[in-house]
Amino acid sequence: MAPVPPGIRFLTNFNREQWYKAFTFILTFLLYTSFHLSRKPISIVKSELHKNCSSELQTTGRGRLLQTEMDCGWKPFDKSNYKQLLGALDYSFLCAYAVGMYLSGIIGERLPIRLYLTFGMVTSGLFTCLFGLGHIFNIHSLGFYIFTQVANGLVQTTGWPSVVTCIGNWFGKGKRGLIMGVWNSHTSVGNILGSLIAGCWVSSNWGLSFIIPGVIITVMGLVCFFFLIEHHSPLTLYLSLFQMYDTELLLPRDGVCVDGAGVCVPMQQLVVVKSETEPSPISFFGALHIPGVVEFSLCLLFAKLVSYTFLFWLPLYITKAAHLDAKRAGDLSTLFDVGGIIGGILAGVISDRLAKRASTCAVMLLLAAPTVRWGNFSMLLVCGGLVNGPYALITTAVSADLGTHKSLKGNARALSTVTAIIDGTGSVGKFYFICSSLNSEIKENSHPEAVHITSGYFNNTYLKTVLIHQI
């Protein structure tokens, strides 16, 4: 008899629950990848909404070259105050995201995660496509674009608390740092794919740079509706009842009789009774009293501030500083996200081994502080790993640890609220950066190292916050 192939032997080593765990891991990874994929186009398209007018030259009939500011951008972003207008788009999204995140976690604890997440993904796809339709239908109203950003920011808050709660329900604390470090690479993967997809049409038809990602997240929302399993407990009950139903089909409904003995044993109907009441969801202020929630929330405030400095402005900065076109600038900006994938996994492995989440963050950010000052493309990999590693650790493993803290006494209905508080506070950092930089040196680009110096400053501030918590 032919031997069983080694691949089949490997697959048969996993039981049904492990297969469902792997399926949930992959599905939630793809779901949140689509969230970040749909956020990235705005940073790629900025350089197209307002081109470098000083490089746009027009030849007159007499052979002279005249600089022109006509047809060098998309109204209303073709004006001299375009930096403030582009910043207003980020401001609108981040303000709505920061406010909505605090509410999202509370709502998510009280609604089915699958339906809540599906609604958020489908509506997010709608508003992402709506922004791109502004190009197709020749819409030049600033209010239209700000409205789509505000609406998109609100519905995007449904994503993070939902997927973290789902992955936390399936995976325990064993090797949580490693598992969630690998899983959290969806952030960088989504940014990379978003940059590449948006870059394909940014110079020819930037509306498609939004429409294609919008369609992708909508399709993934439908996949979520049909396949997402929120928790292993209902699945276990369903499978046990299904197996019991199969067994009942083999037995007579009247009972089992022994031939020749005249003895019949009646079958008893099985009734499943819920033995204990389900705990009520934790309140917002109750979640704040969990040890570590406030401290790590403040840590994430500074981490997200630095990370989103690169997310929203790195492609435009590369375009202006290195004089590259929008597509090449978008491609180069993905180096920061590639480093983030490696850094997130590394931070998870180290924190699992040492069992010290805060110390891991502190050391990585201590190394990150000097790298953000070096205006070197090769350092984007290193910088991305050292900045996004702690960021990923706090938003995943730390949030899951705090959401299942021993002070909760087994109440699992706190994970979504805790995750939302931590991520919402981090979003305040992103919001603060946009507000403070609308008229800042970064936007004026008067100094080529402005972005890196500012990021270095906030990285040092973040490092101090982490060290204070550790003490």
C-alpha positions as CSV (number, residue, x, y, z in Angstrom):
1,M,0.0,0.0,0.0
2,A,1.3,3.4,-0.9
3,P,2.4,5.6,2.0
4,V,0.4,8.6,3.0
5,P,1.9,11.8,1.7
6,P,3.6,13.9,4.4
7,G,1.4,16.9,3.7
8,I,-1.7,14.9,4.4
9,R,-0.2,13.5,7.6
10,F,0.5,17.1,8.7
11,L,-3.0,18.2,8.0
12,T,-4.6,15.4,9.9
13,N,-2.7,16.4,13.0
14,F,-5.1,19.3,13.5
15,N,-8.6,18.8,15.0
16,R,-11.7,20.6,13.9
17,E,-11.4,23.5,16.5
18,Q,-7.9,24.2,15.4
19,W,-9.0,24.4,11.8
20,Y,-11.7,26.9,12.8
21,K,-9.1,28.9,14.7
22,A,-6.9,29.1,11.6
23,F,-9.9,30.1,9.5
24,T,-10.9,32.9,11.9
25,F,-7.3,34.1,12.0
26,I,-7.0,34.4,8.2
27,L,-10.5,35.8,7.8
28,T,-10.1,38.6,10.4
29,F,-6.6,39.3,8.9
30,L,-8.1,39.9,5.5
31,L,-11.1,41.9,6.9
32,Y,-8.9,44.5,8.6
33,T,-6.4,44.5,5.7
34,S,-9.3,45.8,3.6
35,F,-9.9,48.6,6.2
36,H,-6.4,49.9,5.9
37,L,-6.4,49.3,2.1
38,S,-9.3,51.8,1.8
39,R,-7.7,54.4,4.0
40,K,-4.4,54.7,2.1
41,P,-5.5,56.2,-1.2
42,I,-5.9,59.7,0.2
43,S,-2.2,60.0,1.0
44,I,-1.3,58.8,-2.6
45,V,-3.8,61.1,-4.3
46,K,-2.8,64.3,-2.4
47,S,0.1,65.0,-4.8
48,E,-2.4,64.7,-7.7
49,L,-5.0,66.9,-6.2
50,H,-2.4,69.7,-6.1
51,K,0.5,69.2,-8.5
52,N,3.8,71.0,-8.3
53,C,2.7,74.0,-10.3
54,S,6.2,75.5,-10.5
55,S,7.2,72.6,-12.7
56,E,4.3,72.9,-15.0
57,L,5.6,74.8,-18.0
58,Q,3.7,76.0,-21.0
59,T,5.2,77.0,-24.4
60,T,3.8,80.1,-26.0
61,G,3.5,80.8,-29.7
62,R,6.8,82.8,-29.6
63,G,8.7,79.9,-28.1
64,R,8.9,81.3,-24.6
65,L,8.3,79.1,-21.5
66,L,5.9,80.5,-19.0
67,Q,5.0,79.1,-15.7
68,T,1.3,78.6,-15.2
69,E,-1.0,77.7,-12.3
70,M,-3.8,76.7,-14.6
71,D,-4.9,73.0,-14.8
72,C,-2.2,72.0,-12.3
73,G,-4.6,70.6,-9.7
74,W,-8.1,69.6,-8.8
75,K,-10.4,72.4,-7.6
76,P,-10.7,73.5,-4.8
77,F,-7.2,72.1,-4.0
78,D,-5.4,74.1,-6.7
79,K,-5.3,77.2,-4.6
80,S,-2.4,78.6,-2.7
81,N,-3.9,77.3,0.6
82,Y,-4.0,73.8,-0.7
83,K,-2.0,72.5,2.3
84,Q,-4.6,73.6,4.7
85,L,-7.4,72.1,2.5
86,L,-5.6,68.8,2.2
87,G,-5.0,68.9,6.0
88,A,-8.7,69.5,6.5
89,L,-9.5,66.2,4.8
90,D,-7.2,64.4,7.3
91,Y,-8.6,66.5,10.1
92,S,-12.2,65.5,9.2
93,F,-11.5,61.8,9.0
94,L,-9.4,61.6,12.2
95,C,-11.7,63.8,14.3
96,A,-14.7,61.5,13.3
97,Y,-12.6,58.4,13.9
98,A,-11.4,59.5,17.3
99,V,-14.8,60.5,18.6
100,G,-16.6,57.5,17.0
101,M,-14.1,55.0,18.4
102,Y,-15.1,55.6,22.0
103,L,-18.7,54.9,21.1
104,S,-18.0,52.0,18.8
105,G,-16.6,49.7,21.5
106,I,-19.6,50.3,23.7
107,I,-22.0,49.6,20.9
108,G,-20.0,46.6,19.7
109,E,-20.3,44.9,23.1
110,R,-24.1,45.0,22.8
111,L,-24.5,43.9,19.2
112,P,-23.6,40.8,17.2
113,I,-20.0,41.3,16.0
114,R,-20.7,39.8,12.6
115,L,-23.6,42.1,11.8
116,Y,-21.9,45.1,13.3
117,L,-18.7,44.6,11.3
118,T,-20.6,43.8,8.1
119,F,-22.5,47.1,8.4
120,G,-19.3,49.1,9.0
121,M,-17.4,47.5,6.0
122,V,-20.2,47.9,3.5
123,T,-20.9,51.6,4.5
124,S,-17.2,52.3,4.5
125,G,-16.9,51.0,1.0
126,L,-19.8,53.2,0.0
127,F,-18.2,56.4,1.2
128,T,-14.8,55.4,-0.1
129,C,-16.3,55.0,-3.6
130,L,-18.2,58.2,-3.1
131,F,-15.0,60.2,-2.7
132,G,-13.7,58.7,-6.0
133,L,-17.0,59.5,-7.8
134,G,-16.2,63.1,-7.2
135,H,-13.6,62.9,-9.9
136,I,-15.8,61.0,-12.3
137,F,-18.8,63.4,-11.9
138,N,-16.5,66.5,-11.8
139,I,-17.4,67.6,-8.3
140,H,-15.4,70.5,-6.9
141,S,-17.1,71.2,-3.6
142,L,-14.9,71.1,-0.5
143,G,-17.9,70.2,1.6
144,F,-18.6,67.1,-0.4
145,Y,-15.1,65.7,0.2
146,I,-15.1,66.6,3.9
147,F,-18.5,65.0,4.3
148,T,-17.3,61.7,2.8
149,Q,-14.2,61.8,5.1
150,V,-16.3,62.4,8.2
151,A,-18.8,59.7,7.3
152,N,-16.0,57.2,6.5
153,G,-14.2,58.0,9.7
154,L,-17.3,57.2,11.7
155,V,-18.1,53.9,10.1
156,Q,-14.4,52.8,10.0
157,T,-14.5,52.7,13.8
158,T,-16.6,49.5,13.7
159,G,-13.5,47.5,12.5
160,W,-10.8,47.5,15.1
161,P,-12.9,46.7,18.3
162,S,-14.7,44.0,16.4
163,V,-11.8,42.1,14.9
164,V,-9.7,42.3,18.2
165,T,-12.6,41.0,20.2
166,C,-13.1,38.1,17.7
167,I,-9.5,37.1,17.7
168,G,-9.3,37.5,21.5
169,N,-12.3,35.1,21.9
170,W,-10.6,32.4,19.8
171,F,-7.0,32.6,21.1
172,G,-5.9,32.5,24.8
173,K,-3.0,34.1,26.4
174,G,-0.5,31.5,25.4
175,K,1.9,33.0,22.8
176,R,-0.6,35.9,22.4
177,G,2.2,38.3,21.5
178,L,3.5,36.2,18.7
179,I,0.1,35.3,17.3
180,M,-1.2,38.9,17.4
181,G,2.2,40.2,16.1
182,V,1.8,38.1,13.0
183,W,-1.9,38.9,12.8
184,N,-1.4,42.6,13.2
185,S,0.8,42.7,10.1
186,H,-2.6,43.3,8.3
187,T,-2.1,47.0,9.0
188,S,1.1,47.2,7.0
189,V,-0.1,44.7,4.3
190,G,-3.2,46.9,3.9
191,N,-1.1,50.1,3.6
192,I,1.2,48.4,1.0
193,L,-1.7,47.1,-1.1
194,G,-3.5,50.4,-0.8
195,S,-0.5,52.3,-2.0
196,L,0.1,50.0,-4.9
197,I,-3.6,49.9,-6.0
198,A,-4.0,53.6,-5.7
199,G,-0.8,54.2,-7.5
200,C,-2.0,52.3,-10.6
201,W,-4.6,55.0,-11.4
202,V,-3.3,58.1,-9.5
203,S,-1.9,59.8,-12.6
204,S,-4.6,58.8,-15.1
205,N,-7.8,58.6,-13.2
206,W,-7.5,59.2,-9.5
207,G,-11.2,58.4,-8.9
208,L,-10.4,54.7,-9.5
209,S,-7.8,54.9,-6.7
210,F,-10.7,55.2,-4.3
211,I,-13.4,53.2,-6.1
212,I,-11.4,50.0,-6.4
213,P,-10.5,49.9,-2.7
214,G,-14.1,50.8,-1.9
215,V,-15.4,47.8,-3.9
216,I,-12.8,45.5,-2.2
217,I,-13.9,46.4,1.4
218,T,-17.6,46.1,0.4
219,V,-17.0,42.6,-1.0
220,M,-15.0,41.6,2.2
221,G,-18.0,42.9,4.2
222,L,-20.2,40.4,2.5
223,V,-17.7,37.7,3.1
224,C,-17.7,38.7,6.8
225,F,-21.5,38.3,6.9
226,F,-21.5,34.8,5.5
227,F,-18.4,33.3,7.2
228,L,-17.3,35.1,10.4
229,I,-17.5,33.0,13.6
230,E,-17.5,35.4,16.6
231,H,-16.8,32.9,19.3
232,H,-15.9,29.2,19.6
233,S,-18.7,28.5,22.2
234,P,-21.7,28.7,19.8
235,L,-19.8,26.7,17.2
236,T,-19.0,24.0,19.7
237,L,-22.7,23.8,20.7
238,Y,-23.8,23.7,17.1
239,L,-21.4,20.9,16.2
240,S,-22.4,18.8,19.2
241,L,-26.1,19.2,18.4
242,F,-25.5,18.3,14.8
243,Q,-23.7,15.1,15.8
244,M,-26.4,14.3,18.2
245,Y,-29.0,14.8,15.5
246,D,-27.1,12.4,13.2
247,T,-27.1,9.8,16.0
248,E,-30.9,10.2,16.6
249,L,-31.5,9.3,13.0
250,L,-30.0,5.9,13.6
251,L,-32.3,5.2,16.6
252,P,-36.1,4.6,16.6
253,R,-38.1,7.4,18.2
254,D,-40.0,5.0,20.4
255,G,-36.9,3.6,22.0
256,V,-34.5,0.7,21.7
257,C,-35.9,-2.9,22.0
258,V,-33.9,-6.0,22.5
259,D,-35.0,-8.8,20.2
260,G,-36.4,-11.8,21.9
261,A,-36.3,-10.3,25.4
262,G,-39.4,-8.1,25.0
263,V,-37.7,-5.2,26.8
264,C,-37.9,-1.7,25.4
265,V,-36.0,1.3,26.7
266,P,-37.6,4.7,25.9
267,M,-35.4,7.4,24.5
268,Q,-35.3,10.6,26.6
269,Q,-35.5,13.9,24.9
270,L,-32.4,16.1,25.5
271,V,-33.1,19.6,26.7
272,V,-30.2,22.1,26.7
273,V,-30.5,24.6,29.5
274,K,-28.2,27.6,29.9
275,S,-26.8,27.1,33.4
276,E,-25.7,30.6,34.2
277,T,-26.6,34.1,33.2
278,E,-24.4,35.9,30.8
279,P,-22.5,38.8,32.4
280,S,-23.5,42.3,31.4
281,P,-21.1,44.4,29.3
282,I,-18.7,46.6,31.2
283,S,-19.3,50.4,31.2
284,F,-17.0,53.0,29.8
285,F,-15.8,54.2,33.2
286,G,-15.6,50.6,34.5
287,A,-13.1,49.9,31.7
288,L,-11.1,52.9,32.7
289,H,-10.6,51.5,36.1
290,I,-8.9,48.3,34.8
291,P,-5.2,48.7,35.8
292,G,-3.1,49.7,32.8
293,V,-5.8,50.9,30.5
294,V,-5.2,54.7,31.0
295,E,-1.4,54.3,30.9
296,F,-1.3,52.3,27.7
297,S,-3.9,54.5,26.1
298,L,-1.6,57.5,26.6
299,C,1.3,55.5,25.3
300,L,-0.6,54.7,22.1
301,L,-1.5,58.4,21.7
302,F,2.1,59.2,21.0
303,A,2.7,56.1,19.0
304,K,-0.1,56.7,16.6
305,L,0.8,60.3,16.2
306,V,4.2,59.3,14.9
307,S,3.0,56.4,12.8
308,Y,0.2,58.4,11.1
309,T,2.7,61.2,10.4
310,F,4.2,58.8,8.0
311,L,1.0,57.3,6.8
312,F,-0.7,60.5,5.7
313,W,2.3,62.7,4.7
314,L,5.2,60.4,3.7
315,P,4.3,60.0,0.0
316,L,3.7,63.8,-0.4
317,Y,6.9,64.5,1.5
318,I,8.9,62.2,-0.8
319,T,7.2,63.8,-3.9
320,K,8.3,67.3,-2.8
321,A,11.7,66.5,-1.3
322,A,12.9,63.9,-3.8
323,H,11.1,65.4,-6.8
324,L,9.5,62.0,-7.7
325,D,6.1,61.4,-9.3
326,A,3.2,60.3,-7.2
327,K,3.4,56.6,-8.2
328,R,7.1,56.3,-7.3
329,A,6.7,58.2,-4.1
330,G,3.8,55.8,-3.1
331,D,5.9,52.8,-3.9
332,L,8.9,54.0,-1.8
333,S,6.6,54.9,1.1
334,T,5.7,51.2,1.5
335,L,9.2,50.5,2.9
336,F,8.0,52.0,6.2
337,D,5.1,49.5,6.2
338,V,7.3,46.5,5.3
339,G,9.5,47.4,8.3
340,G,6.3,47.5,10.4
341,I,5.4,43.9,9.6
342,I,8.8,42.7,10.9
343,G,8.7,45.0,13.9
344,G,5.2,43.8,15.0
345,I,6.2,40.2,14.9
346,L,9.5,40.8,16.7
347,A,7.8,42.8,19.4
348,G,5.3,40.0,20.0
349,V,8.0,37.3,20.2
350,I,10.1,39.4,22.7
351,S,7.2,40.3,24.9
352,D,6.1,36.7,25.1
353,R,9.5,35.5,26.1
354,L,10.1,38.3,28.7
355,A,6.5,38.6,29.8
356,K,7.0,42.4,29.9
357,R,5.0,44.3,27.3
358,A,6.0,47.8,28.5
359,S,9.7,47.0,28.6
360,T,9.6,45.8,25.1
361,C,8.0,49.0,23.9
362,A,10.5,51.1,25.8
363,V,13.6,49.4,24.3
364,M,12.3,49.5,20.7
365,L,11.4,53.2,20.9
366,L,14.7,54.0,22.5
367,L,16.3,52.6,19.4
368,A,13.7,54.2,17.1
369,A,14.3,57.8,18.3
370,P,17.5,58.4,16.3
371,T,16.4,56.6,13.2
372,V,13.5,59.0,12.5
373,R,16.0,61.9,12.2
374,W,17.9,60.3,9.3
375,G,16.3,61.3,6.0
376,N,17.4,58.1,4.3
377,F,15.1,55.8,2.3
378,S,17.0,52.7,3.5
379,M,16.3,53.7,7.1
380,L,12.5,53.7,6.5
381,L,12.6,49.9,7.0
382,V,14.3,50.2,10.4
383,C,12.2,53.1,11.4
384,G,9.0,51.4,10.4
385,G,9.9,48.3,12.5
386,L,10.9,50.1,15.6
387,V,7.9,52.5,15.5
388,N,5.1,50.2,14.4
389,G,6.4,47.3,16.6
390,P,5.3,48.8,19.9
391,Y,2.2,50.3,18.2
392,A,1.1,46.9,17.1
393,L,1.9,45.3,20.5
394,I,-0.3,47.8,22.4
395,T,-3.3,47.7,20.0
396,T,-3.4,43.9,19.9
397,A,-1.8,41.8,22.7
398,V,-1.9,44.5,25.3
399,S,-5.5,45.3,24.5
400,A,-6.5,41.6,24.7
401,D,-4.6,41.2,28.0
402,L,-6.3,44.2,29.6
403,G,-9.7,43.2,28.1
404,T,-9.4,39.8,29.9
405,H,-7.8,41.2,33.1
406,K,-8.1,39.2,36.3
407,S,-10.0,42.1,37.9
408,L,-12.9,41.4,35.5
409,K,-13.4,38.0,37.2
410,G,-14.0,36.2,33.9
411,N,-16.3,38.8,32.3
412,A,-15.4,38.5,28.7
413,R,-17.7,41.4,27.6
414,A,-15.1,44.1,28.2
415,L,-12.6,43.4,25.4
416,S,-14.4,45.5,22.7
417,T,-14.7,48.5,25.1
418,V,-11.1,48.3,26.3
419,T,-9.8,48.0,22.7
420,A,-11.9,51.0,21.7
421,I,-10.7,53.2,24.6
422,I,-7.0,52.4,23.8
423,D,-7.3,52.8,20.1
424,G,-9.6,55.9,20.4
425,T,-7.0,57.6,22.6
426,G,-4.4,56.8,20.1
427,S,-6.6,58.4,17.4
428,V,-6.6,61.6,19.5
429,G,-2.8,61.7,18.9
430,K,-3.4,61.5,15.1
431,F,-6.0,64.2,15.4
432,Y,-3.7,66.5,17.4
433,F,-0.9,66.1,14.8
434,I,-3.2,67.2,11.9
435,C,-4.5,70.2,13.9
436,S,-1.1,71.4,15.0
437,S,0.5,70.9,11.6
438,L,-2.0,72.7,9.3
439,N,0.1,75.8,9.3
440,S,3.4,74.2,10.5
441,E,6.8,74.0,9.2
442,I,6.1,70.4,7.9
443,K,3.4,71.6,5.5
444,E,5.6,74.6,4.4
445,N,8.5,72.2,3.8
446,S,10.9,74.9,4.7
447,H,13.3,72.4,6.2
448,P,13.9,69.0,4.6
449,E,14.2,67.3,7.9
450,A,11.1,68.7,9.5
451,V,9.1,65.5,9.3
452,H,11.8,63.4,10.9
453,I,12.6,65.9,13.6
454,T,9.0,66.2,14.6
455,S,8.5,62.4,14.6
456,G,11.7,62.1,16.7
457,Y,10.4,64.5,19.3
458,F,7.1,62.7,19.7
459,N,8.9,59.3,19.8
460,N,10.9,60.5,22.8
461,T,7.7,61.8,24.5
462,Y,6.1,58.4,23.9
463,L,9.2,56.6,25.3
464,K,9.0,58.7,28.6
465,T,5.3,57.7,28.9
466,V,6.1,54.0,28.5
467,L,8.9,54.2,31.1
468,I,6.6,56.0,33.6
469,H,4.1,53.2,33.3
470,Q,6.8,50.5,33.8
471,I,8.1,52.2,36.9
